[in-house]
Amino acid sequence: MSWVKNTSIALEKNIPNLKKEELLEDVDGSQWQFYILKNKEIVVRNDCCINELYIESDVDLIPYFNR
């Protein structure tokens, strides 16, 4: 299972009303999974060129995981 998929599962499990949008994949295997929450964007990115996974979010995600 990919890191993007694992991270996406965690987000979907812990954040109510999260709307899953498109998954984009680059020729190098990099992936971008887009979400919308309260009209704000969350992007899970797996950048194969720099070997990093990160989340860009317009929403504070900490409260959803500090329960």
mmCIF file of the C-alpha atoms, coordinates in Angstrom:
data_MODEL
# 
_entry.id   MODEL 
# 
loop_
_atom_site.group_PDB 
_atom_site.id 
_atom_site.type_symbol 
_atom_site.label_atom_id 
_atom_site.label_alt_id 
_atom_site.label_comp_id 
_atom_site.label_asym_id 
_atom_site.label_entity_id 
_atom_site.label_seq_id 
_atom_site.pdbx_PDB_ins_code 
_atom_site.Cartn_x 
_atom_site.Cartn_y 
_atom_site.Cartn_z 
_atom_site.occupancy 
_atom_site.B_iso_or_equiv 
_atom_site.pdbx_formal_charge 
_atom_site.auth_seq_id 
_atom_site.auth_comp_id 
_atom_site.auth_asym_id 
_atom_site.auth_atom_id 
_atom_site.pdbx_PDB_model_num 
ATOM 1  C CA . MET A 1 1  ? 0.000   0.000  0.000   1.00 0.00 ? 1  MET A CA 1 
ATOM 2  C CA . SER A 1 2  ? 1.342   3.443  -0.889  1.00 0.00 ? 2  SER A CA 1 
ATOM 3  C CA . TRP A 1 3  ? 2.153   6.171  1.618   1.00 0.00 ? 3  TRP A CA 1 
ATOM 4  C CA . VAL A 1 4  ? -0.467  8.400  -0.001  1.00 0.00 ? 4  VAL A CA 1 
ATOM 5  C CA . LYS A 1 5  ? -3.094  5.695  0.453   1.00 0.00 ? 5  LYS A CA 1 
ATOM 6  C CA . ASN A 1 6  ? -2.136  5.099  4.115   1.00 0.00 ? 6  ASN A CA 1 
ATOM 7  C CA . THR A 1 7  ? -2.185  8.808  4.893   1.00 0.00 ? 7  THR A CA 1 
ATOM 8  C CA . SER A 1 8  ? -5.465  9.261  3.035   1.00 0.00 ? 8  SER A CA 1 
ATOM 9  C CA . ILE A 1 9  ? -7.057  6.450  5.048   1.00 0.00 ? 9  ILE A CA 1 
ATOM 10 C CA . ALA A 1 10 ? -5.995  8.175  8.287   1.00 0.00 ? 10 ALA A CA 1 
ATOM 11 C CA . LEU A 1 11 ? -7.445  11.505 7.144   1.00 0.00 ? 11 LEU A CA 1 
ATOM 12 C CA . GLU A 1 12 ? -10.703 9.944  5.954   1.00 0.00 ? 12 GLU A CA 1 
ATOM 13 C CA . LYS A 1 13 ? -11.093 8.007  9.217   1.00 0.00 ? 13 LYS A CA 1 
ATOM 14 C CA . ASN A 1 14 ? -10.461 10.972 11.527  1.00 0.00 ? 14 ASN A CA 1 
ATOM 15 C CA . ILE A 1 15 ? -11.960 13.976 9.735   1.00 0.00 ? 15 ILE A CA 1 
ATOM 16 C CA . PRO A 1 16 ? -15.757 14.039 9.407   1.00 0.00 ? 16 PRO A CA 1 
ATOM 17 C CA . ASN A 1 17 ? -17.267 15.578 6.254   1.00 0.00 ? 17 ASN A CA 1 
ATOM 18 C CA . LEU A 1 18 ? -14.001 15.320 4.336   1.00 0.00 ? 18 LEU A CA 1 
ATOM 19 C CA . LYS A 1 19 ? -14.752 15.229 0.609   1.00 0.00 ? 19 LYS A CA 1 
ATOM 20 C CA . LYS A 1 20 ? -12.327 13.199 -1.480  1.00 0.00 ? 20 LYS A CA 1 
ATOM 21 C CA . GLU A 1 21 ? -11.485 14.775 -4.817  1.00 0.00 ? 21 GLU A CA 1 
ATOM 22 C CA . GLU A 1 22 ? -9.196  13.601 -7.612  1.00 0.00 ? 22 GLU A CA 1 
ATOM 23 C CA . LEU A 1 23 ? -5.948  11.644 -7.341  1.00 0.00 ? 23 LEU A CA 1 
ATOM 24 C CA . LEU A 1 24 ? -3.239  12.792 -9.736  1.00 0.00 ? 24 LEU A CA 1 
ATOM 25 C CA . GLU A 1 25 ? -0.176  10.714 -10.593 1.00 0.00 ? 25 GLU A CA 1 
ATOM 26 C CA . ASP A 1 26 ? 2.951   11.920 -12.392 1.00 0.00 ? 26 ASP A CA 1 
ATOM 27 C CA . VAL A 1 27 ? 5.088   9.825  -14.753 1.00 0.00 ? 27 VAL A CA 1 
ATOM 28 C CA . ASP A 1 28 ? 7.736   9.502  -11.997 1.00 0.00 ? 28 ASP A CA 1 
ATOM 29 C CA . GLY A 1 29 ? 5.181   7.929  -9.622  1.00 0.00 ? 29 GLY A CA 1 
ATOM 30 C CA . SER A 1 30 ? 4.576   11.068 -7.541  1.00 0.00 ? 30 SER A CA 1 
ATOM 31 C CA . GLN A 1 31 ? 0.964   11.354 -6.341  1.00 0.00 ? 31 GLN A CA 1 
ATOM 32 C CA . TRP A 1 32 ? -1.348  14.144 -5.199  1.00 0.00 ? 32 TRP A CA 1 
ATOM 33 C CA . GLN A 1 33 ? -4.617  13.294 -3.414  1.00 0.00 ? 33 GLN A CA 1 
ATOM 34 C CA . PHE A 1 34 ? -6.941  16.293 -3.116  1.00 0.00 ? 34 PHE A CA 1 
ATOM 35 C CA . TYR A 1 35 ? -9.628  16.816 -0.467  1.00 0.00 ? 35 TYR A CA 1 
ATOM 36 C CA . ILE A 1 36 ? -12.093 19.569 0.395   1.00 0.00 ? 36 ILE A CA 1 
ATOM 37 C CA . LEU A 1 37 ? -13.220 20.370 3.938   1.00 0.00 ? 37 LEU A CA 1 
ATOM 38 C CA . LYS A 1 38 ? -15.416 23.388 4.657   1.00 0.00 ? 38 LYS A CA 1 
ATOM 39 C CA . ASN A 1 39 ? -14.511 24.885 1.254   1.00 0.00 ? 39 ASN A CA 1 
ATOM 40 C CA . LYS A 1 40 ? -10.796 24.628 2.034   1.00 0.00 ? 40 LYS A CA 1 
ATOM 41 C CA . GLU A 1 41 ? -8.236  22.399 0.338   1.00 0.00 ? 41 GLU A CA 1 
ATOM 42 C CA . ILE A 1 42 ? -6.109  19.594 1.778   1.00 0.00 ? 42 ILE A CA 1 
ATOM 43 C CA . VAL A 1 43 ? -3.509  17.917 -0.437  1.00 0.00 ? 43 VAL A CA 1 
ATOM 44 C CA . VAL A 1 44 ? -1.556  14.757 0.397   1.00 0.00 ? 44 VAL A CA 1 
ATOM 45 C CA . ARG A 1 45 ? 1.603   14.732 -1.721  1.00 0.00 ? 45 ARG A CA 1 
ATOM 46 C CA . ASN A 1 46 ? 4.091   11.960 -2.306  1.00 0.00 ? 46 ASN A CA 1 
ATOM 47 C CA . ASP A 1 47 ? 7.011   13.491 -4.182  1.00 0.00 ? 47 ASP A CA 1 
ATOM 48 C CA . CYS A 1 48 ? 9.163   10.702 -5.619  1.00 0.00 ? 48 CYS A CA 1 
ATOM 49 C CA . CYS A 1 49 ? 11.879  13.119 -6.824  1.00 0.00 ? 49 CYS A CA 1 
ATOM 50 C CA . ILE A 1 50 ? 12.745  14.193 -3.278  1.00 0.00 ? 50 ILE A CA 1 
ATOM 51 C CA . ASN A 1 51 ? 11.389  11.045 -1.577  1.00 0.00 ? 51 ASN A CA 1 
ATOM 52 C CA . GLU A 1 52 ? 9.010   12.913 0.742   1.00 0.00 ? 52 GLU A CA 1 
ATOM 53 C CA . LEU A 1 53 ? 5.397   12.652 1.784   1.00 0.00 ? 53 LEU A CA 1 
ATOM 54 C CA . TYR A 1 54 ? 3.698   15.747 3.122   1.00 0.00 ? 54 TYR A CA 1 
ATOM 55 C CA . ILE A 1 55 ? 0.305   17.339 3.649   1.00 0.00 ? 55 ILE A CA 1 
ATOM 56 C CA . GLU A 1 56 ? -0.535  20.869 2.537   1.00 0.00 ? 56 GLU A CA 1 
ATOM 57 C CA . SER A 1 57 ? -3.654  22.092 4.281   1.00 0.00 ? 57 SER A CA 1 
ATOM 58 C CA . ASP A 1 58 ? -5.700  25.264 4.559   1.00 0.00 ? 58 ASP A CA 1 
ATOM 59 C CA . VAL A 1 59 ? -7.338  23.615 7.597   1.00 0.00 ? 59 VAL A CA 1 
ATOM 60 C CA . ASP A 1 60 ? -5.743  23.041 11.010  1.00 0.00 ? 60 ASP A CA 1 
ATOM 61 C CA . LEU A 1 61 ? -5.578  19.230 11.182  1.00 0.00 ? 61 LEU A CA 1 
ATOM 62 C CA . ILE A 1 62 ? -4.166  18.892 14.710  1.00 0.00 ? 62 ILE A CA 1 
ATOM 63 C CA . PRO A 1 63 ? -7.567  18.976 16.500  1.00 0.00 ? 63 PRO A CA 1 
ATOM 64 C CA . TYR A 1 64 ? -8.740  15.963 14.464  1.00 0.00 ? 64 TYR A CA 1 
ATOM 65 C CA . PHE A 1 65 ? -5.840  13.822 15.687  1.00 0.00 ? 65 PHE A CA 1 
ATOM 66 C CA . ASN A 1 66 ? -5.527  15.004 19.318  1.00 0.00 ? 66 ASN A CA 1 
ATOM 67 C CA . ARG A 1 67 ? -8.504  13.096 20.655  1.00 0.00 ? 67 ARG A CA 1 
# 
